[in-house]
């Protein structure tokens, strides 16, 4: 289906569609637990995901029925929290109370609920979070909302330091990447990510950082809130696989640090390594058509453009929508590479599985599933990838994908996807 656009229609969700989900994302908050307030059916995917991640002791459910929904369930939550706390082996520092999309129709006073919980359970931070898929098309969809809540827990008050926060991404940047040495060369400190902390007290170090680097769009609102609340400035540095964009990002970082580009750490060796890796991968992949998928990249159209510029044969780009950060690259593809199919992966017609590409190499598990690809590169949500090292890693995984046929079922299981 070469639609070239994204229709507002009934959605299909394949078994390979999905991401971490708000429950698993919120679990990155150190020393936190979660209480999910919802009808029975609403908790299934989150519960299964957390069981697979071996975190089920940190999650509890308060199931509400029709009478609770009609009369309101605000007064049921504090006793449920107390019962949950009594069942835990240790007192948590944070309780995230999730309500589902029906709460947006009921209109629970979440601020008043948080005040009640704080007063009743001193010493514990509470945040009321929303798991509302109906907000996907809004300015604050679930993936953005949960990050806003997570980083609202940074309290500040410590002496500022030269650390740099990395926001938006759900996995820390690979420590082997060049960005760490580049930051040090600019006189900046360590690159901090929420996933590295195991204690709530240590997590507060992020409130002392001098800069928030936003490398995935889900973290932009949270970075803006931190700038207003704690005075930490933000700089957007989206993951890219195009050498020109990578250099432009590093130049903007050097300007922010008030360092002339000529005096910044020399990244030429890294650029040369990335280009050599692309040439090796291109030679091995040959004319095998690539399927580029939004499950692998936050900006799949930008990734497809990069692969085309490296000389790969991109046959299809698959995504449910085009985010604003990627619109420039979609426009470029439509003008300069009209032969590339744009597949709306959540369109109801894809359930027919027409136009499969069995001899393709998919970059992304959802693309591999829908295309029936023989090969699939192990890339998910840009995790760990940034800069020239990200390009090198992507190229290595393209080559590794050719070593054996794809086991899509295994990839889905290992990713722990949540629709």
C-alpha positions as CSV (number, residue, x, y, z in Angstrom):
1,X,0.0,0.0,0.0
2,X,1.9,3.0,-1.3
3,X,-0.3,5.7,0.2
4,X,2.2,8.4,0.8
5,X,0.1,9.7,3.6
6,X,-1.4,8.7,7.0
7,X,-5.1,8.1,7.0
8,X,-7.2,8.6,10.2
9,X,-8.8,5.2,10.2
10,X,-9.4,2.0,12.2
11,X,-6.0,0.8,13.5
12,X,-4.4,-2.6,13.3
13,X,-1.9,-3.6,15.9
14,X,0.4,-6.4,15.0
15,X,2.0,-8.7,17.6
16,X,5.3,-7.0,16.8
17,X,3.8,-3.5,17.3
18,X,4.4,-1.6,20.5
19,X,7.1,-0.4,22.9
20,X,8.0,-0.3,26.6
21,X,4.6,1.1,27.7
22,X,4.1,3.6,30.5
23,X,4.2,1.0,33.3
24,X,7.6,-0.3,32.3
25,X,8.9,3.2,31.6
26,X,7.8,4.5,35.0
27,X,9.6,1.6,36.6
28,X,12.9,3.3,35.9
29,X,12.2,5.7,38.8
30,X,14.4,4.3,41.6
31,X,12.8,2.9,44.7
32,X,9.3,3.3,43.2
33,X,6.2,1.2,43.1
34,X,3.0,1.5,41.1
35,X,-0.7,1.2,41.8
36,X,-2.9,0.8,38.7
37,X,-6.5,1.9,39.2
38,X,-8.6,0.6,36.3
39,X,-11.2,-2.0,35.1
40,X,-10.0,-5.6,34.8
41,X,-9.2,-5.5,31.1
42,X,-7.1,-2.4,31.2
43,X,-4.2,-3.9,33.1
44,X,-3.4,-7.0,31.1
45,X,-0.6,-5.8,28.9
46,X,1.2,-3.8,31.6
47,X,0.9,-6.8,34.0
48,X,2.3,-9.2,31.4
49,X,5.1,-6.9,30.5
50,X,6.2,-6.4,34.1
51,X,6.0,-10.1,34.9
52,X,8.3,-10.7,31.9
53,X,10.7,-8.1,33.3
54,X,10.5,-9.7,36.7
55,X,9.2,-6.6,38.4
56,X,5.7,-7.8,39.4
57,X,6.3,-7.2,43.1
58,X,6.5,-3.5,42.4
59,X,3.0,-3.3,40.8
60,X,-0.4,-3.7,42.3
61,X,-3.9,-3.3,40.8
62,X,-7.1,-1.7,42.3
63,X,-9.8,-3.0,40.0
64,X,-12.9,-0.8,39.7
65,X,-16.3,-2.0,38.6
66,X,-19.3,-0.2,37.0
67,X,-20.6,1.0,40.3
68,X,-17.2,2.5,41.3
69,X,-17.1,4.3,37.9
70,X,-20.5,5.8,38.4
71,X,-20.1,6.9,42.0
72,X,-16.4,7.8,41.7
73,X,-13.5,5.9,43.3
74,X,-11.3,8.7,44.8
75,X,-12.0,7.4,48.3
76,X,-11.0,3.9,47.4
77,X,-7.4,4.8,46.5
78,X,-5.9,5.8,49.9
79,X,-7.0,2.5,51.6
80,X,-5.6,0.6,48.6
81,X,-2.3,2.4,48.8
82,X,-2.1,1.6,52.6
83,X,-2.8,-2.1,51.9
84,X,-0.2,-2.1,49.2
85,X,2.4,-0.5,51.4
86,X,1.8,-3.0,54.2
87,X,2.4,-5.9,51.7
88,X,5.8,-4.5,50.6
89,X,9.0,-5.7,52.2
90,X,10.4,-2.2,52.3
91,X,8.8,1.3,52.3
92,X,9.2,2.9,48.8
93,X,10.3,6.4,48.2
94,X,7.8,7.0,45.3
95,X,4.3,5.6,44.5
96,X,3.0,6.2,41.0
97,X,-0.8,5.9,40.9
98,X,-2.0,5.2,37.4
99,X,-5.5,5.9,36.2
100,X,-6.8,4.7,32.9
101,X,-8.5,6.6,30.0
102,X,-11.9,6.4,31.6
103,X,-10.7,8.7,34.3
104,X,-10.4,11.5,31.7
105,X,-14.2,11.2,31.3
106,X,-14.9,11.0,35.0
107,X,-12.7,13.9,36.0
108,X,-11.0,12.8,39.2
109,X,-9.4,15.7,41.0
110,X,-5.8,14.4,40.8
111,X,-4.2,17.3,42.5
112,X,-6.5,16.9,45.5
113,X,-5.8,13.1,45.5
114,X,-2.0,13.7,45.5
115,X,-2.5,16.2,48.5
116,X,-4.5,13.5,50.4
117,X,-1.9,10.8,49.8
118,X,1.0,13.0,50.8
119,X,-0.7,14.0,54.0
120,X,-1.6,10.4,54.9
121,X,1.7,8.9,54.0
122,X,4.5,11.4,54.9
123,X,7.9,10.8,53.4
124,X,6.6,9.2,50.2
125,X,6.3,11.1,46.9
126,X,3.1,10.5,45.0
127,X,2.4,11.2,41.4
128,X,-1.0,10.5,39.6
129,X,-0.2,9.3,36.1
130,X,-2.4,8.6,33.1
131,X,-2.5,5.6,30.9
132,X,-4.8,7.0,28.3
133,X,-4.4,5.8,24.7
134,X,-7.1,8.2,23.6
135,X,-4.5,11.0,24.1
136,X,-2.1,9.5,21.4
137,X,-2.9,12.3,19.0
138,X,-2.6,15.1,21.6
139,X,0.3,17.2,22.7
140,X,0.8,15.0,25.7
141,X,0.5,11.4,24.8
142,X,1.2,8.6,27.3
143,X,4.9,8.4,26.5
144,X,5.4,12.1,27.0
145,X,3.2,12.3,30.1
146,X,5.0,9.6,32.0
147,X,8.4,11.3,31.4
148,X,6.9,14.5,32.7
149,X,5.9,12.7,35.9
150,X,9.3,10.9,36.2
151,X,11.4,14.0,36.0
152,X,9.0,16.1,38.1
153,X,10.5,14.1,41.0
154,X,13.8,15.8,40.6
155,X,13.8,18.3,43.5
156,X,17.0,20.3,43.1
157,X,18.6,22.0,46.1
158,X,22.0,20.5,45.6
159,X,25.0,22.4,44.5
160,X,25.1,22.6,40.7
161,X,27.7,20.6,38.9
162,X,28.9,20.0,35.3
163,X,26.9,16.8,34.7
164,X,24.7,16.5,31.6
165,X,21.3,14.8,31.6
166,X,20.1,12.7,28.7
167,X,16.3,12.9,28.3
168,X,13.7,11.2,26.1
169,X,15.6,8.0,25.5
170,X,14.6,4.9,27.5
171,X,18.1,3.4,27.6
172,X,21.4,5.1,28.4
173,X,23.8,5.9,25.6
174,X,26.4,3.2,25.0
175,X,29.4,4.0,27.1
176,X,31.7,3.2,24.2
177,X,30.3,6.1,22.2
178,X,32.4,9.2,21.4
179,X,29.9,11.6,23.1
180,X,31.3,10.9,26.5
181,X,34.9,11.9,25.6
182,X,33.5,14.9,23.6
183,X,31.6,16.2,26.7
184,X,34.8,15.8,28.8
185,X,36.8,17.7,26.2
186,X,34.3,20.6,26.5
187,X,34.8,20.7,30.2
188,X,31.5,19.0,31.0
189,X,30.8,16.1,33.3
190,X,29.3,12.7,33.0
191,X,26.3,11.9,30.8
192,X,23.5,10.9,33.2
193,X,20.4,8.8,32.5
194,X,17.7,7.7,34.9
195,X,18.2,4.0,34.2
196,X,21.7,4.0,35.8
197,X,20.3,4.9,39.3
198,X,19.2,2.3,41.9
199,X,18.5,4.7,44.8
200,X,16.2,7.7,44.8
201,X,18.8,9.8,46.6
202,X,21.4,9.2,43.8
203,X,18.7,9.9,41.2
204,X,18.6,13.5,42.6
205,X,22.0,14.1,41.1
206,X,20.2,14.8,37.8
207,X,18.7,17.8,39.4
208,X,22.2,19.3,39.8
209,X,23.2,19.0,36.1
210,X,24.1,22.0,34.0
211,X,22.3,20.8,30.8
212,X,19.5,18.6,29.6
213,X,20.3,16.9,26.2
214,X,17.0,15.9,24.6
215,X,17.8,13.0,22.2
216,X,14.2,11.6,21.8
217,X,11.1,13.7,21.4
218,X,9.3,12.2,24.4
219,X,11.6,14.1,26.7
220,X,11.2,17.6,25.3
221,X,8.3,18.7,27.5
222,X,10.0,17.3,30.6
223,X,13.2,19.2,29.7
224,X,11.2,22.4,29.3
225,X,9.6,21.9,32.7
226,X,13.0,21.3,34.3
227,X,14.3,24.5,32.7
228,X,11.4,26.5,34.2
229,X,11.4,24.8,37.6
230,X,15.1,24.1,38.3
231,X,16.8,26.4,35.8
232,X,18.5,23.6,33.8
233,X,18.8,24.7,30.2
234,X,17.9,22.3,27.4
235,X,19.5,21.4,24.0
236,X,17.9,19.2,21.4
237,X,20.3,16.6,20.0
238,X,18.1,14.0,18.2
239,X,19.6,10.7,17.2
240,X,20.6,10.8,13.6
241,X,22.5,8.4,11.3
242,X,23.4,11.1,8.8
243,X,27.0,12.3,9.2
244,X,26.1,15.9,8.4
245,X,23.4,16.0,11.1
246,X,25.7,14.3,13.7
247,X,28.4,17.0,13.1
248,X,25.8,19.8,13.3
249,X,24.6,18.4,16.6
250,X,28.2,18.4,18.0
251,X,28.8,21.9,16.7
252,X,25.7,23.1,18.6
253,X,26.9,21.4,21.7
254,X,30.3,23.1,21.4
255,X,28.6,26.5,20.9
256,X,26.5,25.9,24.0
257,X,29.7,25.2,26.0
258,X,31.3,28.3,24.5
259,X,34.0,26.3,22.8
260,X,35.2,27.2,19.3
261,X,34.8,24.2,17.0
262,X,38.5,24.3,16.2
263,X,39.3,23.8,19.9
264,X,36.7,21.1,20.5
265,X,37.8,17.4,20.6
266,X,38.6,16.2,17.1
267,X,35.9,13.8,15.9
268,X,37.4,13.1,12.5
269,X,38.6,9.6,13.4
270,X,35.1,8.7,14.6
271,X,33.5,10.1,11.4
272,X,36.0,8.1,9.3
273,X,35.2,4.9,11.2
274,X,31.4,5.5,10.7
275,X,31.9,6.0,7.0
276,X,34.1,2.9,6.7
277,X,31.5,0.8,8.6
278,X,28.8,2.0,6.2
279,X,30.9,1.0,3.2
280,X,31.6,-2.5,4.6
281,X,27.9,-3.0,5.4
282,X,26.8,-1.7,2.0
283,X,29.2,-4.1,0.3
284,X,27.9,-7.1,2.2
285,X,24.2,-6.2,2.1
286,X,24.4,-5.6,-1.7
287,X,21.1,-5.1,-3.4
288,X,19.0,-6.8,-0.7
289,X,16.0,-4.5,-0.2
290,X,15.7,-2.8,3.2
291,X,12.5,-2.3,5.2
292,X,13.0,0.6,7.6
293,X,10.6,0.6,10.5
294,X,9.5,3.0,13.3
295,X,9.9,0.2,15.9
296,X,13.7,0.6,15.3
297,X,14.0,4.3,14.9
298,X,12.3,7.4,16.5
299,X,12.8,9.0,13.1
300,X,12.4,6.2,10.5
301,X,12.3,8.6,7.6
302,X,15.6,10.2,8.6
303,X,17.1,6.7,9.0
304,X,15.9,5.7,5.6
305,X,17.3,8.9,4.1
306,X,20.7,8.1,5.7
307,X,20.7,4.6,4.4
308,X,19.8,5.7,0.9
309,X,22.7,8.3,1.0
310,X,25.1,5.5,2.0
311,X,24.0,3.6,-1.0
312,X,21.6,1.0,0.4
313,X,18.5,-0.1,-1.5
314,X,15.6,1.0,0.7
315,X,12.3,-0.5,-0.5
316,X,9.9,0.6,2.3
317,X,9.6,2.8,5.3
318,X,7.0,1.7,7.8
319,X,5.4,3.9,10.4
320,X,2.1,4.7,12.0
321,X,2.6,8.4,11.7
322,X,5.3,11.0,11.0
323,X,6.4,13.0,14.0
324,X,7.3,16.6,13.6
325,X,11.0,15.9,14.2
326,X,10.9,13.7,11.1
327,X,8.8,15.7,8.6
328,X,11.8,17.2,6.9
329,X,13.1,13.7,6.0
330,X,9.7,12.5,4.8
331,X,9.5,15.5,2.5
332,X,13.0,14.7,1.2
333,X,12.0,11.0,0.5
334,X,8.9,12.0,-1.4
335,X,10.9,14.4,-3.6
336,X,14.2,12.5,-4.1
337,X,13.2,8.8,-3.6
338,X,9.6,8.4,-4.8
339,X,10.3,4.7,-5.4
340,X,10.4,4.1,-1.7
341,X,7.0,2.8,-0.4
342,X,5.5,4.5,2.6
343,X,3.5,2.0,4.6
344,X,1.2,3.1,7.3
345,X,1.8,0.2,9.7
346,X,-1.3,0.6,11.7
347,X,-3.7,1.0,8.8
348,X,-6.5,-1.7,9.0
349,X,-5.7,-2.9,5.5
350,X,-2.2,-4.2,6.4
351,X,-3.9,-7.1,8.1
352,X,-4.2,-8.5,4.6
353,X,-0.4,-8.9,4.4
354,X,-0.3,-7.8,0.8
355,X,3.0,-6.9,-0.8
356,X,5.3,-8.9,1.5
357,X,9.0,-8.8,0.8
358,X,10.3,-12.2,1.9
359,X,13.9,-11.6,0.6
360,X,14.2,-8.3,2.4
361,X,16.3,-7.2,5.4
362,X,14.1,-5.4,7.9
363,X,15.5,-2.9,10.4
364,X,12.8,-3.2,13.1
365,X,10.8,-6.1,14.3
366,X,7.4,-4.8,13.2
367,X,8.7,-4.3,9.7
368,X,10.1,-7.8,9.7
369,X,6.7,-9.2,10.8
370,X,4.6,-7.4,8.3
371,X,7.0,-7.8,5.4
372,X,7.8,-11.4,6.2
373,X,11.5,-10.5,5.9
374,X,14.1,-13.3,5.9
375,X,16.5,-11.1,7.8
376,X,16.0,-8.6,10.6
377,X,18.5,-6.3,12.3
378,X,18.4,-6.1,16.1
379,X,17.6,-2.4,16.5
380,X,14.9,-1.2,18.8
381,X,13.9,2.4,19.4
382,X,17.4,3.8,18.8
383,X,18.3,2.3,22.2
384,X,21.9,3.0,23.2
385,X,22.7,4.6,19.8
386,X,23.9,8.2,19.3
387,X,26.4,10.0,17.1
388,X,29.1,8.3,15.0
389,X,29.2,5.3,17.3
390,X,25.4,4.9,16.6
391,X,26.1,4.7,12.9
392,X,28.9,2.1,13.4
393,X,26.6,0.0,15.6
394,X,23.8,0.2,13.1
395,X,26.0,-1.0,10.3
396,X,27.4,-3.8,12.4
397,X,23.9,-5.0,13.1
398,X,22.9,-4.9,9.5
399,X,25.8,-7.2,8.7
400,X,25.0,-9.5,11.7
401,X,21.4,-9.8,10.5
402,X,22.7,-11.7,7.4
403,X,24.3,-14.4,9.5
404,X,21.0,-16.2,10.1
405,X,17.3,-16.0,9.2
406,X,15.2,-13.8,11.6
407,X,13.5,-15.3,14.6
408,X,10.8,-12.6,14.9
409,X,8.9,-14.4,17.7
410,X,12.1,-14.5,19.8
411,X,12.8,-10.8,19.1
412,X,9.2,-9.9,20.2
413,X,9.7,-11.9,23.4
414,X,13.1,-10.4,24.2
415,X,11.9,-6.8,23.6
416,X,9.0,-7.3,26.0
417,X,6.7,-5.3,23.7
418,X,3.4,-3.8,24.9
419,X,0.7,-2.9,22.4
